């Protein structure tokens, strides 16, 4: 399948909608990360170090996904700064 690259610009309304959607995604990831952190603390308190370590790793993973992938990619979309060939 051939990809057609047609330049486009987002309207202010579309940009606002995307920004709102981006904020919802980030807020959702924040809640998941917070829940993982709380469960990690509970695992430590209840004497489950392996589970706590896995939860800690998952919490770091959510943080990395949020900051390195989601926020970065959504910012590219909102500023129309996508790499050439991905527009």
N, C-alpha and C positions, 0 to 999 in steps of 0.2 A: 504494500500500500504506500503510495506516495503522499508525503506530507506537504500540504500547501501552506506556505508562510504568508499570511496576509497581515500587514501591519494594522493595528487598531489602537484606539485610545479609549480609556475608560471615561465615562461621564462622571461628574461629581457624585451623582446618586449611586452609580455602580461602585465607585470607590468607597463611599460611606458604607454601603452594604457589605462589601468585602472586608472593610476594616472592622465592622461589627462582628462579622463571622469569625475573623481572625481572633478578636478578643474573646469570643466564646470558646474557641478551641483552646486558647492559652489558659483561660480560667479553668476549663475542664481538666487539662493536664496538671494545673496547679493543685486541684482537689485530689486527683489520683496520687500525686506525689506526696501530698500531706497525709493522705490515708496510709500510704506505704510507710511513711516515717512514724506515724502513730503505732502501727502494727509492729514496726521494728522495736520501738521502745517497750511495747508489751512483751515481745518475745524475749528481750533482754531481762525484763523484770521477772518473767516466768521461767527463766533458766533454759532458754532454747537458743544457744549461740549460733548454731548452723542456720536456723530459720532467720535469725536476726541478720546474719551476714547476707543471706539471699535477698532479704527485703531491702537491705542497704544498697546492694548492687542494683536492684530494680528501681529504687528511688533515684540513684545516680543516672540510670538509663533514661528515666522519664525526664530528668533535668536536662540531659544532653539532647534528647529528641526535641524538647521544647526550644532550647536556646540555639542549637546548631542547625536544626533542620526546619522546624515549623516556623519560628519567628523569622529566620533568615529568608526562607522561601516566600512566605507571605509578604515580607517587606519588598522583595524583588517584584512580586506581582503588583503590589500597590503603587510602587514607584515606576512601574513599567521598565524595570531594569533587568529583565530576563536575559539570560545568555542568548546570543544569536542562534537561531534555529529552534528556539523553544517558545516563540511568540505565537 
